[in-house]
Amino acid sequence: MKKELKVLLVEDSLEDSLLLERELARGGYQLARKQRVETAVDLRQALQDEKWDIILSDYRMPSFDAPGALEVLHQSGQDIPFIIVSGKIGEDLAVAAMKSGANDYLMKGNLARLIPAVERELREAEVRRHHKVTQEAVRRGKAEWEAVFDAVSDLIVITDADGIVSRCNGRVKNYFPGGYEAIIGRRIDEVFFGDAQPEGQVFRFVHSMQSEVDEDITFPNLKGWFNVASYPMRFEGAEGVDRAGIVFIIKDITKRRQVEEEKRTSDRELLTLYAVAFRLQYGQGLDKVMGDLLFQLHNMLQMEFSCIHFCEGPRLRIRASLGISPAFEKAIEVIPKAANWNQLVQTGRPFRGERPDDRFPPKARAAAVGMGVHSWCAVPLKIGPEVMGVMTVGTCSERTFSERDVFLLSSIAGQLAVLIENYNLYDRMKEKAEELFRSKEELRENLQQVKRANEELGRLNTVKNNFIGIASHELKTPITSIMGGVEFLLKYSGIQMTPEQHNIFVSVYEGTVQLRKLVEDLLSISRLETLGTLPVKKPASLIRLCREAHDLFALPLSERRISVRITGDEAEVPVDEGFALLAVKNLLENAIKFTPDGGDVMLSGKALRQEDLGGLAKKVRHFYHGFPKNLQQVGHWYLLQVKDSGIGIPHEELVRIFDKFYGVGDIGHHSSGATAFMSKGSGLGLSIVHGIMDVHKGMVWVESKEGQGSTFSLLFPME
């Protein structure tokens, strides 16, 4: 199989070029790419356009020569085998060409050497390329290692077995202004300790190669704490001789030590807080707790005097003290509002000082000087923004109170304030509990009285219903007789009456009709309250019942020219026909009463599914707050509506119109008609409708605006 070869020919003779190509082909090469150039410009362009495997060049051409071609190749930076093939070349020129970079030269008359020379130079070029790649990898690896070595945040120092520093990373500049020159070639113990004796073991035993050393240490020439770890190492030096050394990794642990010190301080403070909290127990009295707290502060924080004041109105009054002189205690027993000390306490911020100053009340200041007070600190006792007192501590030694001391005392004061507030809350809760017990006893007695009153009301209601039933039944017979007699005299007796006599009999008849309606309403109310939820239901068409009710009012409807339309679904609904007809009749009667002459009344009905009820919620919830969630057990309903064009109902009376004996508005506004249908009525009609819907487990509501008529809706369950 032939080997592919990309050859660039620097030759002015086409015949010589073909001769070289034939020779390469005979040597087993397939020219994958070939190009012939004669000038420096063409050669430079060819080197840019293609990566060539080998260059074959004539030595001398009319406008170019081999030395010029070598110069162009060198300028390109490419490593391509360059063989001179010339017809005439002296030995001196050949040697000069080889020194200029030519890989070989041969005579055109002796092309038998061409193939071996090409193969040799291709092999050597491949070796050079591989070596170059390897060297580049080594260089890049060394650069990366040095970058990583310098990027490590710790200071790394390498010494020989005698402790002489041979290398370090770039972190040396952070600790030694002189950089590398400041430590390279010096003993490591001298670098870090100078003339002082090295502390610890890490720099004393640099000759030991047997074990690693790791310790925390400080250096006289550097600030802070450092962790020094040393690791023995062995490596092969020049001429194969084993060499030894030590790697020191020096880490700045100043921040860690500060954190550890902070933790120790915090632990000490937490221990103090724990001891204080242990003393703050609710089982003891408040005065005993405060005394124990001050005693604990003296022991844990080396205090020499302390006291606690509570706010009593605008003043501060002492409640507990320890270590203060009688004179000082008397001077601070009560601190008035105007005192500078009191005003500072009310700001809710701690304050402190050295020596008693003008912030003390005058007498207290003199007494504190007499006690030898040196430094002191006052921290308010507060819950949220509310200040309830102040805790003051002090010492006669040279000690001063730091910010951390103030923080700790504020934490303790916060715990004490919570405890004081809890005691106050406990006292108030105890009072409230006693008051609640008294109220509970009173409530129990009142409930007994209400129970007895309800039983009495129930008895009276039964007596009332019995009386209404009996009275109504007894009244119905004579009323019927009176109505029949008066009607006979007016219509069938033939007696000649004066107009005055006729009007008197008409008035008697109308009054008897109203009285009969009242008796019927009373009987209906009595039935509803007696039967409760026991209607006798059977399927019936509510639209048919509407027509029956309409027929009952044919005369007044005709006289007043009121148009009544009845439309809707004829579906049968399980109802008590008597009650349902009474409800429709009462609503239709109301509509006729409140509708002017010539007005319109419409009765309509339709079946609804459970999901249709959501659209009624806004209207119905004013009367039934749980609607429609209280109806989820029934899937189908029937809605019957009675709509009039009457005077309407004021918004504030919409709910009350279903109460017993409640009448809407002035009697003079009930109708604009001129017939006997002007009566306001007993106020029982709508109450009866409400009761009928209750026993059917249905609902009734009304929509109305003054002057725009009303729409009464009855919702019956169909299951």
C-alpha positions as CSV (number, residue, x, y, z in Angstrom):
1,M,0.0,0.0,0.0
2,K,1.5,3.3,-1.0
3,K,2.2,6.0,1.6
4,E,0.7,9.4,1.1
5,L,3.1,12.3,0.9
6,K,2.6,16.1,0.6
7,V,5.7,17.5,-1.2
8,L,6.6,21.1,-2.0
9,L,9.0,21.5,-5.0
10,V,11.1,24.6,-5.2
11,E,12.1,24.2,-8.8
12,D,12.1,26.3,-12.0
13,S,12.2,23.3,-14.4
14,L,9.0,21.4,-15.0
15,E,10.9,18.5,-16.4
16,D,13.1,18.2,-13.3
17,S,9.9,18.3,-11.2
18,L,8.3,15.5,-13.1
19,L,11.5,13.5,-12.8
20,L,11.4,13.9,-9.0
21,E,7.7,13.0,-8.8
22,R,8.3,9.8,-10.8
23,E,11.2,8.8,-8.5
24,L,9.0,9.3,-5.4
25,A,6.2,7.2,-7.0
26,R,8.7,4.5,-7.7
27,G,9.7,4.6,-4.1
28,G,6.2,3.8,-3.0
29,Y,4.8,7.2,-2.3
30,Q,1.5,8.6,-3.5
31,L,1.6,12.3,-3.8
32,A,-1.6,13.4,-2.0
33,R,-0.6,17.0,-2.5
34,K,2.1,18.6,-4.6
35,Q,3.0,22.1,-5.6
36,R,5.9,23.7,-7.5
37,V,7.1,27.3,-6.7
38,E,9.9,29.4,-8.1
39,T,9.9,32.6,-6.0
40,A,10.1,33.5,-2.3
41,V,6.5,35.0,-2.4
42,D,5.1,31.8,-3.8
43,L,7.0,29.7,-1.3
44,R,5.7,31.9,1.6
45,Q,2.1,31.6,0.4
46,A,2.4,27.8,-0.1
47,L,3.7,27.4,3.5
48,Q,0.7,29.3,4.8
49,D,-1.9,27.4,2.7
50,E,-0.7,23.8,3.5
51,K,1.1,21.6,6.0
52,W,3.8,19.9,3.9
53,D,5.6,16.7,4.7
54,I,8.9,17.6,2.9
55,I,10.5,20.3,0.7
56,L,12.7,19.4,-2.4
57,S,14.6,22.4,-3.7
58,D,16.9,23.1,-6.5
59,Y,20.0,25.1,-5.4
60,R,20.0,27.8,-8.0
61,M,17.2,29.3,-10.1
62,P,16.9,32.4,-12.1
63,S,15.1,34.5,-9.4
64,F,15.5,32.3,-6.3
65,D,17.9,29.8,-4.6
66,A,18.1,27.2,-1.9
67,P,19.6,29.6,0.8
68,G,16.7,32.0,0.2
69,A,14.2,29.2,0.4
70,L,15.7,28.1,3.8
71,E,15.4,31.6,5.1
72,V,11.7,31.7,4.2
73,L,11.1,28.3,5.9
74,H,12.9,29.5,9.0
75,Q,10.8,32.7,9.1
76,S,7.6,30.6,8.9
77,G,8.6,28.7,12.1
78,Q,7.8,25.3,10.6
79,D,9.9,22.2,11.0
80,I,9.8,20.6,7.6
81,P,12.6,18.4,6.1
82,F,14.5,20.4,3.5
83,I,16.5,18.4,0.9
84,I,18.6,20.1,-1.9
85,V,18.5,18.4,-5.3
86,S,20.8,20.1,-7.7
87,G,22.6,19.4,-10.9
88,K,25.8,21.3,-10.0
89,I,26.8,22.2,-6.5
90,G,30.3,22.4,-5.0
91,E,31.3,20.9,-1.7
92,D,31.6,24.3,-0.1
93,L,28.1,25.4,-1.1
94,A,26.7,22.1,0.1
95,V,28.3,22.4,3.5
96,A,27.1,26.0,3.8
97,A,23.6,24.9,2.9
98,M,23.7,22.2,5.6
99,K,24.8,24.7,8.1
100,S,21.9,27.0,7.1
101,G,19.5,24.2,7.9
102,A,19.2,21.9,5.0
103,N,18.8,18.3,6.0
104,D,20.5,16.7,3.0
105,Y,21.7,17.4,-0.5
106,L,22.1,15.1,-3.5
107,M,22.8,15.4,-7.2
108,K,20.1,15.2,-9.9
109,G,22.3,12.7,-11.6
110,N,22.2,10.4,-8.6
111,L,18.5,10.1,-7.7
112,A,18.9,6.6,-6.3
113,R,19.7,8.3,-2.9
114,L,16.4,10.3,-3.0
115,I,14.0,7.7,-1.5
116,P,16.4,6.7,1.4
117,A,17.0,10.4,2.1
118,V,13.3,11.2,2.1
119,E,12.5,8.2,4.4
120,R,15.3,9.2,6.8
121,E,14.3,12.8,7.0
122,L,10.6,12.0,7.5
123,R,11.5,9.7,10.4
124,E,13.7,12.3,12.0
125,A,11.1,15.0,11.5
126,E,8.5,12.8,13.3
127,V,11.0,12.2,16.1
128,R,11.6,16.0,16.4
129,R,7.8,16.7,16.4
130,H,7.2,14.1,19.1
131,H,10.1,15.5,21.2
132,K,8.8,19.0,20.8
133,V,5.3,17.9,22.0
134,T,6.9,16.1,25.0
135,Q,9.0,19.2,25.8
136,E,5.9,21.4,25.6
137,A,4.0,19.1,27.9
138,V,6.8,19.1,30.4
139,R,7.1,22.9,30.2
140,R,3.3,23.3,30.6
141,G,3.2,20.8,33.5
142,K,6.0,22.6,35.2
143,A,4.3,26.0,34.8
144,E,1.0,24.6,36.1
145,W,2.8,23.0,39.1
146,E,4.5,26.3,39.9
147,A,1.2,28.2,39.6
148,V,-0.5,25.7,41.9
149,F,2.5,25.9,44.3
150,D,2.3,29.7,44.4
151,A,-1.6,29.7,44.6
152,V,-1.7,27.6,47.8
153,S,-2.9,29.9,50.6
154,D,-0.4,28.5,53.1
155,L,3.3,29.3,53.2
156,I,5.3,26.3,51.9
157,V,9.0,26.1,52.6
158,I,11.3,23.4,51.4
159,T,14.7,22.8,53.1
160,D,17.5,20.3,52.8
161,A,18.4,17.9,55.6
162,D,20.3,20.6,57.4
163,G,17.4,23.0,57.4
164,I,18.7,25.4,54.7
165,V,15.8,26.9,52.7
166,S,16.0,25.9,49.1
167,R,12.6,26.9,47.9
168,C,9.3,28.5,48.9
169,N,6.0,29.5,47.3
170,G,4.8,33.0,46.5
171,R,3.1,33.4,49.9
172,V,6.5,34.4,51.3
173,K,5.8,37.9,50.2
174,N,2.8,38.2,52.6
175,Y,5.0,37.6,55.6
176,F,8.5,38.8,54.6
177,P,8.9,42.1,52.7
178,G,12.1,40.9,51.1
179,G,10.4,38.1,49.3
180,Y,12.3,35.0,48.2
181,E,15.7,36.7,48.8
182,A,14.8,37.1,52.4
183,I,14.8,33.4,53.2
184,I,16.4,31.4,50.4
185,G,19.8,30.0,51.5
186,R,19.1,30.7,55.2
187,R,18.4,28.3,58.0
188,I,14.6,28.1,58.6
189,D,14.9,28.5,62.4
190,E,16.8,31.8,61.8
191,V,14.2,33.0,59.3
192,F,11.3,32.6,61.8
193,F,13.0,33.1,65.2
194,G,16.1,35.2,64.4
195,D,18.5,35.0,67.3
196,A,15.9,33.6,69.7
197,Q,15.8,29.9,70.6
198,P,13.1,28.1,68.6
199,E,10.0,27.2,70.5
200,G,8.4,23.8,70.3
201,Q,9.9,20.9,68.4
202,V,9.1,21.6,64.8
203,F,12.3,23.5,64.0
204,R,14.6,21.9,66.5
205,F,14.7,18.5,64.9
206,V,15.0,19.3,61.2
207,H,17.7,16.5,60.9
208,S,15.2,13.8,61.9
209,M,13.7,12.1,58.8
210,Q,11.7,9.5,60.7
211,S,8.4,11.2,61.6
212,E,6.1,14.2,60.8
213,V,5.6,17.0,63.3
214,D,2.5,19.2,63.6
215,E,2.1,22.0,66.2
216,D,0.6,25.4,66.8
217,I,3.2,28.1,67.6
218,T,3.9,31.9,67.5
219,F,7.0,33.5,66.0
220,P,8.7,36.6,67.4
221,N,9.1,38.1,63.9
222,L,5.4,37.5,62.8
223,K,2.1,38.5,64.3
224,G,-0.5,35.9,65.2
225,W,-0.6,32.1,65.5
226,F,0.6,29.6,63.0
227,N,0.2,25.8,62.6
228,V,3.5,24.3,61.4
229,A,3.5,20.8,59.9
230,S,6.8,19.2,58.7
231,Y,7.0,16.3,56.3
232,P,10.3,14.4,55.5
233,M,11.0,13.8,51.8
234,R,13.5,11.9,49.7
235,F,14.2,12.2,46.0
236,E,16.8,11.3,43.4
237,G,19.2,14.1,42.8
238,A,21.9,14.7,40.1
239,E,23.9,11.6,39.0
240,G,21.4,9.3,40.7
241,V,22.3,10.2,44.2
242,D,19.5,10.1,46.8
243,R,18.8,13.4,48.5
244,A,16.7,14.2,51.6
245,G,14.8,17.3,52.7
246,I,11.9,18.6,54.7
247,V,8.6,20.2,53.5
248,F,7.2,22.8,56.0
249,I,3.6,23.9,55.6
250,I,3.0,27.0,57.7
251,K,-0.7,27.9,58.0
252,D,-1.9,31.2,59.6
253,I,-4.4,30.1,62.2
254,T,-4.8,33.5,63.9
255,K,-8.5,33.7,63.1
256,R,-9.1,30.1,64.2
257,R,-7.4,30.9,67.5
258,Q,-9.5,34.0,67.9
259,V,-12.6,32.0,67.2
260,E,-11.5,29.4,69.8
261,E,-10.9,32.1,72.3
262,E,-14.2,33.6,71.5
263,K,-15.8,30.2,72.1
264,R,-14.1,29.8,75.4
265,T,-15.4,33.3,76.4
266,S,-18.8,32.4,75.2
267,D,-18.7,29.1,77.1
268,R,-17.8,31.0,80.3
269,E,-20.6,33.4,79.6
270,L,-23.1,30.6,78.9
271,L,-22.0,28.9,82.1
272,T,-22.8,32.2,83.9
273,L,-26.2,32.5,82.2
274,Y,-26.9,28.9,83.0
275,A,-26.1,29.4,86.6
276,V,-28.3,32.5,86.7
277,A,-31.1,30.8,84.9
278,F,-30.9,27.9,87.4
279,R,-31.5,30.5,90.1
280,L,-34.4,32.1,88.4
281,Q,-37.0,29.6,89.4
282,Y,-40.7,30.3,89.8
283,G,-41.0,28.2,93.0
284,Q,-39.5,31.0,95.1
285,G,-40.7,34.4,95.8
286,L,-39.5,37.2,93.6
287,D,-37.4,38.9,96.3
288,K,-35.7,35.6,97.0
289,V,-35.0,35.0,93.3
290,M,-33.4,38.5,92.9
291,G,-31.2,38.0,96.0
292,D,-29.9,34.7,94.6
293,L,-29.3,36.3,91.2
294,L,-27.1,39.1,92.7
295,F,-25.2,36.5,94.8
296,Q,-24.6,34.5,91.6
297,L,-23.4,37.5,89.7
298,H,-20.9,38.4,92.5
299,N,-19.5,34.8,92.4
300,M,-19.3,34.3,88.6
301,L,-18.3,37.8,87.4
302,Q,-16.4,39.0,90.5
303,M,-18.7,41.9,91.3
304,E,-18.5,43.8,94.6
305,F,-21.8,45.5,94.8
306,S,-25.1,45.4,92.9
307,C,-28.7,46.5,93.2
308,I,-32.1,46.2,91.4
309,H,-34.6,49.0,91.0
310,F,-38.2,48.7,89.8
311,C,-40.2,51.4,88.0
312,E,-43.1,52.7,90.2
313,G,-44.8,55.3,88.1
314,P,-42.2,57.9,87.1
315,R,-39.8,56.9,90.0
316,L,-37.3,54.1,90.5
317,R,-37.5,52.2,93.8
318,I,-34.9,49.7,95.1
319,R,-36.1,46.1,95.4
320,A,-32.9,44.1,96.0
321,S,-29.2,44.9,96.8
322,L,-26.0,43.2,97.8
323,G,-22.6,44.6,98.9
324,I,-23.7,48.3,99.2
325,S,-23.2,50.5,102.2
326,P,-26.2,51.7,104.3
327,A,-25.6,55.3,103.2
328,F,-25.5,54.3,99.5
329,E,-28.6,52.2,99.8
330,K,-30.5,55.1,101.5
331,A,-29.3,57.5,98.8
332,I,-30.6,55.3,96.0
333,E,-33.7,53.9,97.7
334,V,-36.0,56.2,95.6
335,I,-34.7,57.9,92.5
336,P,-37.0,60.7,91.3
337,K,-38.1,61.2,87.7
338,A,-36.0,64.4,87.3
339,A,-32.8,62.6,88.2
340,N,-30.3,62.1,85.3
341,W,-29.9,58.5,86.3
342,N,-33.7,57.9,85.9
343,Q,-33.8,59.6,82.5
344,L,-30.9,57.5,81.2
345,V,-32.7,54.3,82.4
346,Q,-35.9,55.3,80.5
347,T,-33.9,55.4,77.2
348,G,-33.7,51.6,77.5
349,R,-30.0,51.6,76.7
350,P,-27.1,50.4,79.0
351,F,-24.7,53.0,80.4
352,R,-21.4,52.6,82.3
353,G,-18.5,54.6,83.7
354,E,-15.4,54.8,85.7
355,R,-15.7,56.5,89.1
356,P,-19.0,58.0,90.2
357,D,-19.9,61.0,88.0
358,D,-22.7,63.5,87.6
359,R,-25.0,60.8,86.3
360,F,-25.4,59.6,89.9
361,P,-27.9,61.4,92.1
362,P,-25.8,63.9,94.2
363,K,-26.2,62.0,97.6
364,A,-25.6,58.6,95.9
365,R,-22.5,59.9,94.2
366,A,-21.0,61.0,97.5
367,A,-21.9,57.6,99.1
368,A,-20.4,55.7,96.1
369,V,-17.1,57.6,96.5
370,G,-17.2,56.7,100.2
371,M,-17.6,53.0,99.1
372,G,-14.5,53.3,96.9
373,V,-16.5,52.5,93.7
374,H,-14.2,52.4,90.6
375,S,-16.2,51.2,87.7
376,W,-19.9,50.4,87.3
377,C,-22.5,49.5,84.7
378,A,-26.3,49.9,84.6
379,V,-28.5,47.8,82.3
380,P,-32.3,48.4,82.0
381,L,-34.8,45.6,82.7
382,K,-37.2,45.7,79.7
383,I,-39.6,43.6,77.7
384,G,-39.5,44.9,74.1
385,P,-39.5,48.7,74.3
386,E,-41.1,48.8,77.8
387,V,-38.6,49.6,80.6
388,M,-39.6,48.1,84.0
389,G,-36.5,48.7,86.0
390,V,-32.7,48.7,86.1
391,M,-29.9,46.4,87.4
392,T,-26.7,48.1,88.5
393,V,-23.4,46.3,89.2
394,G,-20.0,47.6,90.1
395,T,-16.5,46.9,91.5
396,C,-13.9,48.7,93.6
397,S,-11.0,47.2,91.7
398,E,-9.2,48.6,88.6
399,R,-11.4,46.4,86.3
400,T,-13.5,48.1,83.6
401,F,-16.6,46.9,81.9
402,S,-16.1,45.9,78.2
403,E,-18.7,45.8,75.5
404,R,-18.9,42.0,76.0
405,D,-19.5,42.5,79.7
406,V,-22.3,44.8,78.9
407,F,-23.8,42.3,76.5
408,L,-23.7,39.5,79.1
409,L,-25.2,41.7,81.7
410,S,-27.9,42.8,79.2
411,S,-28.7,39.1,78.5
412,I,-29.0,38.4,82.3
413,A,-31.2,41.5,82.7
414,G,-33.4,40.3,79.8
415,Q,-33.9,37.0,81.6
416,L,-34.7,38.8,84.9
417,A,-37.1,41.1,83.1
418,V,-39.0,38.1,81.6
419,L,-39.1,36.5,85.1
420,I,-40.5,39.7,86.6
421,E,-43.1,40.0,83.9
422,N,-44.1,36.3,84.4
423,Y,-44.5,37.0,88.1
424,N,-46.7,40.0,87.3
425,L,-48.7,38.0,84.8
426,Y,-49.1,35.2,87.3
427,D,-50.5,37.6,89.8
428,R,-52.9,39.1,87.3
429,M,-53.9,35.6,86.0
430,K,-54.5,34.5,89.6
431,E,-56.9,37.5,90.0
432,K,-58.5,36.8,86.7
433,A,-58.9,33.1,87.6
434,E,-60.7,34.1,90.8
435,E,-62.8,36.5,88.9
436,L,-63.6,33.9,86.3
437,F,-64.6,31.4,89.0
438,R,-67.0,34.0,90.4
439,S,-68.4,34.7,86.9
440,K,-68.7,30.9,86.3
441,E,-70.8,30.6,89.5
442,E,-72.9,33.5,88.5
443,L,-73.3,32.1,84.9
444,R,-74.4,28.8,86.3
445,E,-77.0,30.4,88.4
446,N,-78.2,32.5,85.5
447,L,-78.4,29.5,83.2
448,Q,-80.6,27.8,85.8
449,Q,-82.8,30.9,85.8
450,V,-82.9,30.9,82.0
451,K,-83.7,27.2,82.0
452,R,-86.6,27.7,84.4
453,A,-87.7,30.7,82.3
454,N,-87.6,28.7,79.1
455,E,-89.6,25.9,80.7
456,E,-92.2,28.5,81.8
457,L,-92.2,30.1,78.3
458,G,-92.7,26.7,76.7
459,R,-95.6,26.0,79.0
460,L,-97.1,29.4,78.2
461,N,-96.5,28.9,74.5
462,T,-98.4,25.6,74.7
463,V,-101.3,27.3,76.6
464,K,-101.2,30.1,74.0
465,N,-101.4,27.8,71.0
466,N,-104.2,25.8,72.7
467,F,-106.0,29.0,73.4
468,I,-105.5,30.3,69.8
469,G,-106.7,27.0,68.4
470,I,-109.8,26.9,70.6
471,A,-110.6,30.6,70.2
472,S,-110.1,30.5,66.4
473,H,-112.3,27.4,66.1
474,E,-115.0,28.9,68.3
475,L,-114.9,32.2,66.4
476,K,-115.1,30.6,63.0
477,T,-118.7,29.4,63.3
478,P,-120.3,32.7,64.4
479,I,-118.2,34.6,61.8
480,T,-119.4,32.4,59.1
481,S,-123.1,33.0,60.2
482,I,-122.6,36.7,60.3
483,M,-121.0,36.7,56.8
484,G,-123.8,34.6,55.4
485,G,-126.6,36.7,57.0
486,V,-125.1,40.0,55.8
487,E,-124.4,38.7,52.3
488,F,-128.1,37.5,52.2
489,L,-129.4,40.9,53.2
490,L,-127.2,42.6,50.7
491,K,-127.8,40.4,47.7
492,Y,-130.9,38.3,48.0
493,S,-133.4,39.7,50.6
494,G,-134.9,42.3,48.3
495,I,-135.1,44.8,51.2
496,Q,-135.0,48.4,50.1
497,M,-132.2,50.2,51.9
498,T,-131.1,53.7,52.0
499,P,-127.5,54.4,50.8
500,E,-126.4,54.9,54.4
501,Q,-127.9,51.5,55.4
502,H,-126.2,49.8,52.4
503,N,-122.8,51.3,53.3
504,I,-123.2,50.1,56.8
505,F,-123.9,46.5,55.8
506,V,-121.0,46.6,53.3
507,S,-118.7,47.8,56.0
508,V,-119.9,45.0,58.3
509,Y,-119.3,42.4,55.5
510,E,-115.8,43.6,54.8
511,G,-114.9,43.7,58.5
512,T,-116.2,40.1,58.9
513,V,-114.1,39.0,55.9
514,Q,-110.9,40.5,57.5
515,L,-111.8,38.9,60.9
516,R,-112.3,35.5,59.1
517,K,-108.8,35.9,57.5
518,L,-107.3,36.7,60.9
519,V,-108.9,33.6,62.4
520,E,-107.6,31.4,59.5
521,D,-104.1,32.8,59.9
522,L,-104.2,32.1,63.6
523,L,-105.3,28.5,62.9
524,S,-102.5,28.1,60.3
525,I,-99.9,29.4,62.8
526,S,-101.3,27.0,65.4
527,R,-101.1,24.1,63.0
528,L,-97.5,24.8,62.0
529,E,-96.3,25.2,65.6
530,T,-98.2,22.1,66.6
531,L,-97.3,19.8,63.8
532,G,-93.7,20.9,63.6
533,T,-91.9,19.0,60.8
534,L,-94.7,16.5,59.9
535,P,-96.3,17.7,56.6
536,V,-98.3,15.2,54.6
537,K,-96.4,15.2,51.4
538,K,-97.5,13.9,48.0
539,P,-96.5,14.8,44.4
540,A,-98.2,17.9,43.2
541,S,-97.7,20.5,40.4
542,L,-97.0,23.9,42.0
543,I,-98.0,25.6,38.7
544,R,-101.4,24.0,39.2
545,L,-101.6,25.2,42.7
546,C,-100.7,28.7,41.4
547,R,-103.8,28.6,39.1
548,E,-106.0,27.5,41.9
549,A,-104.8,30.4,44.1
550,H,-105.4,32.8,41.1
551,D,-109.0,31.6,40.8
552,L,-109.6,32.6,44.5
553,F,-108.8,36.2,43.7
554,A,-110.6,36.5,40.4
555,L,-113.0,39.3,41.6
556,P,-110.4,41.7,43.1
557,L,-108.1,41.1,40.2
558,S,-110.8,42.0,37.8
559,E,-111.9,45.0,39.7
560,R,-108.4,46.4,39.9
561,R,-107.4,45.4,36.4
562,I,-104.3,43.6,37.6
563,S,-102.8,41.2,35.1
564,V,-101.5,37.8,36.4
565,R,-99.3,35.5,34.3
566,I,-98.5,31.9,35.3
567,T,-95.7,30.1,33.5
568,G,-93.2,27.4,34.3
569,D,-92.3,23.8,34.6
570,E,-95.2,21.5,35.4
571,A,-93.0,19.0,37.2
572,E,-94.5,17.4,40.3
573,V,-92.9,18.3,43.7
574,P,-93.5,16.3,47.0
575,V,-95.4,18.9,49.1
576,D,-98.3,19.1,51.6
577,E,-100.9,20.5,49.1
578,G,-102.8,22.4,51.8
579,F,-99.7,24.1,53.1
580,A,-98.2,24.8,49.6
581,L,-101.5,26.3,48.4
582,L,-101.7,28.5,51.5
583,A,-98.1,29.7,50.9
584,V,-98.9,30.6,47.2
585,K,-102.2,32.2,48.2
586,N,-100.6,34.4,50.8
587,L,-97.8,35.5,48.4
588,L,-100.3,36.2,45.7
589,E,-102.5,38.2,48.1
590,N,-99.6,40.2,49.2
591,A,-98.6,40.9,45.5
592,I,-102.2,42.1,44.8
593,K,-102.2,44.3,47.9
594,F,-99.0,46.1,47.1
595,T,-99.5,46.4,43.3
596,P,-101.3,49.5,41.9
597,D,-104.4,49.2,39.8
598,G,-103.5,48.1,36.3
599,G,-100.2,46.5,37.5
600,D,-98.7,43.1,36.7
601,V,-98.0,40.0,38.8
602,M,-96.1,37.0,37.5
603,L,-95.9,33.5,38.9
604,S,-93.1,31.3,37.5
605,G,-91.5,28.0,38.4
606,K,-88.5,25.9,37.2
607,A,-86.5,22.8,38.3
608,L,-82.9,23.3,39.4
609,R,-79.9,21.0,40.0
610,Q,-77.5,21.2,42.9
611,E,-74.9,23.0,40.8
612,D,-77.4,25.7,39.7
613,L,-77.8,26.9,43.3
614,G,-74.4,28.7,43.3
615,G,-75.9,31.5,41.2
616,L,-78.4,32.2,43.9
617,A,-75.9,32.4,46.8
618,K,-75.5,36.2,46.8
619,K,-79.3,36.7,47.1
620,V,-80.0,33.9,49.6
621,R,-77.1,34.3,52.1
622,H,-78.7,37.4,53.4
623,F,-81.5,35.1,54.8
624,Y,-79.6,31.8,55.1
625,H,-75.9,32.3,55.9
626,G,-74.8,28.7,55.1
627,F,-76.3,28.6,51.6
628,P,-75.7,26.5,49.5
629,K,-73.4,24.3,51.6
630,N,-76.4,23.4,53.9
631,L,-78.3,21.9,50.9
632,Q,-75.7,19.4,49.6
633,Q,-77.6,16.3,50.5
634,V,-80.4,17.1,48.0
635,G,-79.6,17.0,44.3
636,H,-82.7,18.5,42.7
637,W,-84.9,21.5,43.7
638,Y,-87.9,23.5,42.5
639,L,-87.9,27.3,42.5
640,L,-91.3,29.1,42.5
641,Q,-91.2,32.9,42.2
642,V,-94.0,35.5,42.7
643,K,-93.1,38.9,41.2
644,D,-95.1,42.1,41.4
645,S,-94.8,45.6,40.2
646,G,-95.8,47.2,43.5
647,I,-94.3,49.7,45.9
648,G,-91.3,47.5,46.9
649,I,-89.8,47.0,50.4
650,P,-87.1,49.1,52.1
651,H,-83.8,47.3,52.3
652,E,-83.6,47.4,56.1
653,E,-87.0,45.5,56.4
654,L,-86.2,42.7,54.0
655,V,-85.3,40.1,56.6
656,R,-87.9,41.2,59.3
657,I,-90.9,40.9,57.0
658,F,-91.1,37.2,57.8
659,D,-91.5,37.9,61.5
660,K,-94.9,37.4,63.2
661,F,-97.2,40.5,63.2
662,Y,-94.7,42.6,61.3
663,G,-96.2,44.9,58.7
664,V,-94.2,46.8,56.1
665,G,-94.6,50.6,55.9
666,D,-97.7,52.8,56.4
667,I,-101.1,51.3,55.6
668,G,-101.8,54.2,53.3
669,H,-99.0,53.0,50.9
670,H,-100.1,49.4,50.6
671,S,-102.0,49.9,47.4
672,S,-103.1,52.7,45.0
673,G,-106.3,50.8,44.3
674,A,-109.7,52.0,45.3
675,T,-111.3,48.7,46.3
676,A,-111.7,46.9,49.6
677,F,-108.3,45.2,49.1
678,M,-106.6,48.2,50.9
679,S,-106.3,46.4,54.3
680,K,-102.8,46.1,55.8
681,G,-103.6,42.7,57.2
682,S,-102.7,40.8,60.4
683,G,-98.9,40.6,59.7
684,L,-99.1,36.8,59.8
685,G,-99.2,35.9,56.1
686,L,-95.4,36.0,55.4
687,S,-94.7,34.4,58.8
688,I,-97.0,31.5,57.8
689,V,-95.1,31.2,54.4
690,H,-91.8,31.0,56.3
691,G,-93.2,28.3,58.6
692,I,-94.5,26.3,55.7
693,M,-91.1,26.3,54.0
694,D,-89.4,25.3,57.2
695,V,-91.6,22.2,57.6
696,H,-90.8,21.3,53.9
697,K,-87.0,21.8,54.6
698,G,-87.1,24.5,52.0
699,M,-86.3,28.2,51.8
700,V,-88.0,31.5,51.2
701,W,-86.4,34.9,50.5
702,V,-87.3,38.2,48.8
703,E,-85.6,40.6,46.4
704,S,-86.9,44.2,46.3
705,K,-86.1,47.8,45.7
706,E,-88.4,50.6,46.8
707,G,-90.7,51.7,44.0
708,Q,-89.6,48.8,41.7
709,G,-91.7,45.9,43.0
710,S,-90.7,42.7,44.8
711,T,-89.9,39.1,43.9
712,F,-90.6,36.4,46.5
713,S,-88.9,33.0,46.0
714,L,-89.8,29.6,47.3
715,L,-87.2,26.8,47.0
716,F,-88.7,23.3,47.5
717,P,-86.6,20.0,47.7
718,M,-87.7,17.5,45.0
719,E,-86.4,14.5,46.9
